[in-house]
Each structure stands twice: as C-alpha cells, then as structure tokens.
C-alpha cells in the first residue's frame, strides 16, 4: 500500500501511526466528527429567553419608579457557568431620559435579582 504512494519515509511512518490508532466506530457519527452538545445549548438558550422575558415583564409592569422611561431588553448574555447574566437594555428617548432610566434600573437591580432567583 505504501509503495504506490509518492511519500517520504517519515510521512509513510506518520500515516502508519495514524492508521494504527484506534478510532471510534459508530453507525451514526463519522469518526472525524465530534458530537455537539445540543441539549446544553438548547438549555442555555431557554434560560436566556426566560430571563429576557421575565425582566422585560418586570420593567413594564412591576417597577413603579417614575425615573424609568420607555425601555426594552435587547440582549441577555449568560456567563459560561450559567450563574450570572448581563442584561442589555435599550432606552427610547433623549439622553436625559436614558440617564434617569439607568439610575432607576440600577436602584431596582436588587429587586430584579431577588425576583429572578
């Protein structure tokens, strides 16, 4: 088999070593393919979606701070361990409305955390 290939001796040995290593034989997964963790990614996406929905509902209905203007949750980034998240909010209005909304949300941060847990 190696006689027909135009390879140097070192490359031939490398190929022999690769051929002699045990491979995973499966009828559904090719040996060069690592199975992705779809369940883990699906769970993370569901947690992110739930956090986004719950925080948006809290901002719209439960928080009664007059400083909080019209805003909505744009993105939730979950930490790799899943124990913390960063929530991004978009504020509709001018810069003064943005500053007062940010102050109101920072004041309500502990309440939001306690309700989400």
DOZA-27611 format. One record per residue: x, y, z of N, C-alpha, C in turn. Coordinates in steps of 0.05 Angstrom, whole numbers, plus 32768, in hexadecimal, padded with zeros to 4 digits. Atoms other than C-alpha are relative to their C-alpha. Layout:
<pts>
PT,X,Y,Z,X,Y,Z,X,Y,Z;
...
</pts>
This chain:
<pts>
PT,8010,7FE8,8000,8000,8000,8000,8011,8019,8000;
PT,7FEF,7FE8,7FFF,8037,8032,8011,8012,8002,7FE8;
PT,7FEE,7FFF,8017,8060,801F,7FD4,7FF5,8010,7FE9;
PT,800C,7FF2,8016,802F,803F,7FA4,7FFE,801E,8006;
PT,8002,7FE4,7FF9,802D,8081,7FCA,801B,800E,7FFE;
PT,7FE6,7FF2,8001,8063,80B5,7FBA,8005,8010,801A;
PT,7FFB,7FF3,7FE6,8073,80C4,8003,801C,7FFA,8009;
PT,7FE6,8005,7FF4,80B4,80CA,8028,7FFC,7FEB,8017;
PT,8001,8015,7FEC,80C4,8097,805E,7FF3,800B,801A;
PT,800B,7FF5,7FE7,80B1,80C6,8097,7FE2,8004,7FFD;
PT,801C,7FFD,8004,806D,80D6,8078,7FF2,7FE4,8000;
PT,800B,801A,8000,8061,808C,806E,7FFC,7FF5,801C;
PT,8003,8009,7FE4,806E,807E,80B7,7FEA,800F,800E;
PT,8015,7FF0,7FF4,8040,80B6,80CB,7FE5,7FF5,7FF8;
PT,8019,800B,8009,8009,8098,80A1,7FFB,7FE5,800D;
PT,8004,801A,7FF2,8015,8053,80BF,7FF8,8004,801D;
PT,8007,7FFB,7FE4,8011,8070,8105,7FE3,8009,8001;
PT,801B,7FF8,8000,7FD0,8092,80F4,7FED,7FE9,7FFA;
PT,8011,8017,8007,7FB3,8053,80D6,7FFE,7FEC,8017;
PT,8000,8014,7FEA,7FC6,802A,8113,7FF2,800A,8019;
PT,800E,7FF6,7FE8,7FA4,8058,8146,7FE3,7FF6,7FFF;
PT,801C,8009,7FFF,7F61,803E,815D,7FED,8018,7FFA;
PT,8014,7FEC,8007,7F25,8064,8141,7FE5,7FF8,800B;
PT,801B,8004,7FF7,7EDF,806B,8159,7FEF,7FF7,7FE8;
PT,8011,800A,8016,7EB1,8041,812E,7FE3,8002,8009;
PT,801C,7FFD,7FFA,7E69,8055,812D,7FF0,8001,7FE6;
PT,8010,8000,8018,7E31,804C,80FC,7FF4,801B,7FFA;
PT,800D,7FE7,8005,7E16,8092,8105,8013,8018,7FFF;
PT,7FED,7FEA,7FFF,7E53,80BE,8112,801A,7FF9,7FF2;
PT,7FE6,8006,800C,7E8F,80C1,80E4,8017,8003,8014;
PT,7FEB,7FFF,7FEC,7ED1,80B6,8109,800E,801B,8003;
PT,7FF3,7FE6,7FFE,7EEC,80FC,80F9,7FEE,8015,800B;
PT,8013,7FED,7FF8,7EAF,811E,8115,7FFB,7FFF,801E;
PT,8006,7FFF,7FE4,7EA8,8134,815D,7FE2,8008,8004;
PT,801D,7FF9,7FFD,7E5F,8133,8173,7FFD,801A,8010;
PT,8004,7FE7,7FF2,7E46,8177,8187,7FED,7FFB,8018;
PT,8011,8003,7FE9,7E23,8181,81C9,7FE7,8011,7FFC;
PT,8018,7FF1,8007,7DDF,8196,81AF,7FEE,8004,8018;
PT,8011,7FFD,7FE9,7DBB,818B,81F0,800A,8017,8012;
PT,7FF5,7FEB,7FEF,7DEA,81B9,8216,7FFB,801C,7FF3;
PT,8005,7FE7,800E,7DE4,81F0,81E1,7FE2,8007,8001;
PT,801D,7FFB,7FFF,7D98,81E8,81E0,7FF8,800A,801B;
PT,8006,7FF7,7FE5,7D95,81EF,822B,8009,801C,8005;
PT,7FF6,7FE5,7FFD,7DC0,822D,822A,7FEE,8014,7FF2;
PT,8012,7FEE,800F,7D94,824C,81F4,7FE5,8004,800E;
PT,8019,7FFE,7FF2,7D56,823D,821C,8003,8011,8019;
PT,7FFB,7FF0,7FE9,7D74,825C,825B,8002,801D,7FF8;
PT,7FFD,7FE5,800A,7D88,829A,8234,7FE5,800C,7FF8;
PT,801A,7FF6,8008,7D43,82A1,8215,7FED,8005,8018;
PT,8011,7FFC,7FE8,7D20,8298,8258,8009,8018,8010;
PT,7FF6,7FE8,7FF2,7D4D,82CC,8279,7FF7,8019,7FF2;
PT,8008,7FE8,8010,7D40,82FD,8240,7FE2,8006,8004;
PT,801C,7FFC,7FFD,7CF5,82F3,8245,7FF8,8009,801C;
PT,8008,7FF9,7FE4,7CF0,82F7,8291,800A,801C,8007;
PT,7FF6,7FE5,7FF9,7D1C,8335,8297,7FF0,8015,7FF1;
PT,8010,7FED,8010,7CF5,8357,825F,7FE4,8004,800D;
PT,801A,7FFD,7FF3,7CB3,8348,8283,8003,8010,801A;
PT,7FFC,7FF1,7FE8,7CD0,8363,82C4,8003,801E,7FFA;
PT,7FFC,7FE3,8007,7CE7,83A4,82A2,7FE6,800D,7FF8;
PT,8019,7FF5,800A,7CA4,83AE,8281,7FEA,8003,8015;
PT,8017,8000,7FEE,7C75,839D,82BA,8006,8003,801E;
PT,7FFC,8001,7FE4,7C94,8392,82FE,8010,8017,800C;
PT,7FF0,7FEA,7FF6,7CC5,83CB,8304,7FF1,801A,7FFD;
PT,8010,7FE8,8001,7CA2,840B,8317,8011,8019,8005;
PT,7FEE,7FE8,7FFD,7CDE,843A,831A,7FFA,8014,7FE9;
PT,8006,7FED,8015,7CCC,847A,82F5,8018,8007,7FEE;
PT,7FE8,7FFB,8010,7D14,8480,82DC,8003,7FEE,7FE8;
PT,7FFD,8014,8016,7D0D,8442,82B0,7FED,8008,7FEA;
PT,800F,7FF9,8018,7CF7,8457,826B,7FFA,7FE8,7FEF;
PT,8006,8015,8013,7CE5,842F,822E,8019,7FF2,7FF8;
PT,7FE8,800F,8007,7D19,83F8,8226,7FF8,7FE3,7FFC;
PT,8005,801D,8004,7D1F,83AF,8212,801B,7FF1,8001;
PT,7FE8,8011,7FFE,7D50,8376,821B,8009,7FF8,7FE3;
PT,7FF6,8006,801B,7D7B,836E,81DC,800F,7FE5,8000;
PT,7FF0,8018,8001,7DAA,8336,81F0,8006,7FF7,801D;
PT,7FF8,800C,7FE6,7DBB,8307,822A,8018,7FEE,7FFA;
PT,7FE8,8010,8004,7E01,82EA,822D,8005,7FF0,801A;
PT,7FFD,8012,7FEA,7E07,82AE,825B,801E,7FF9,8004;
PT,7FE4,8007,7FFA,7E4A,82A0,827D,8004,7FE2,7FF9;
PT,7FFC,801C,8007,7E6B,825E,8269,7FF7,7FEC,8016;
PT,800A,8012,7FEB,7E5A,823F,82AD,7FE2,8001,8003;
PT,801D,7FFD,7FFE,7E12,8257,82A8,7FF7,800C,801A;
PT,8008,7FF6,7FE6,7E13,8277,82ED,7FFA,801E,7FFF;
PT,8005,7FE4,8002,7E11,82BF,82D6,7FFA,8008,7FE3;
PT,8007,7FF7,801B,7DF8,82E7,829A,8003,801E,7FFF;
PT,7FFE,7FE3,8005,7E02,832B,827C,7FE8,8007,7FEE;
PT,8018,7FF8,800F,7DC3,834E,8264,8004,801B,7FF3;
PT,7FFD,7FE7,800F,7DC4,8383,822E,7FE5,800B,7FFB;
PT,801A,7FF2,8002,7D8C,83B6,822C,8003,8017,7FEC;
PT,8002,7FE9,8013,7D79,83E7,81F5,7FEB,8013,800A;
PT,8012,7FEC,7FF6,7D59,8428,820A,7FF7,8012,7FE9;
PT,800B,7FEE,8015,7D2B,8450,81DC,7FFE,801B,800C;
PT,8001,7FE5,7FF6,7D33,849A,81E5,801A,800E,7FFE;
PT,7FE7,7FF1,8001,7D68,84CF,81EE,8014,7FF7,8015;
PT,7FEB,8008,7FED,7DA7,84CD,8218,7FF8,8003,801D;
PT,800A,7FFC,7FE4,7D85,84E8,8257,7FEE,7FE9,8008;
PT,8011,8018,7FFA,7D51,84B0,8253,8011,7FE8,8004;
PT,7FEE,8017,7FFE,7D89,847E,8249,800D,8000,801B;
PT,7FF2,7FFE,7FE6,7DAE,8496,8287,7FED,7FFA,8017;
PT,8013,8005,7FEA,7D70,8497,82B3,7FF7,7FE3,8000;
PT,8008,801C,8002,7D5B,8452,829A,8016,7FEE,800B;
PT,7FEA,8010,7FF5,7DA0,8436,82A9,8002,8002,801E;
PT,8000,7FFD,7FE3,7D9E,8453,82EF,7FEA,7FF0,800D;
PT,8017,8010,7FF5,7D59,8435,82FB,8005,7FE2,7FFF;
PT,7FFB,801D,8002,7D6E,83F1,82E2,8016,7FF7,8013;
PT,7FEA,8007,7FED,7DAE,83F2,830B,7FF5,7FFF,801D;
PT,800C,8000,7FE5,7D84,8402,8349,7FEF,7FE7,8003;
PT,8011,8017,7FFF,7D55,83C8,8338,800F,7FE5,7FFB;
PT,7FF0,8018,8006,7D8E,8397,832A,7FFD,7FEA,8014;
PT,8003,8015,7FEB,7D89,8373,836D,7FE5,7FF3,7FFF;
PT,801B,800C,8002,7D3E,836A,8365,7FFE,7FED,7FE8;
PT,8001,8011,8018,7D46,834E,831E,800F,7FE6,8006;
PT,7FF0,8019,7FF9,7D7C,831D,8337,7FF0,7FEE,8012;
PT,800E,8011,7FEC,7D51,8305,8371,7FE7,7FF3,7FF3;
PT,8018,800C,800D,7D14,82FA,8344,8008,7FEB,7FEC;
PT,7FF8,8013,8015,7D3B,82D5,830E,8009,7FE6,800D;
PT,7FF6,8019,7FF3,7D5A,82A4,8340,7FE9,7FF1,8009;
</pts>
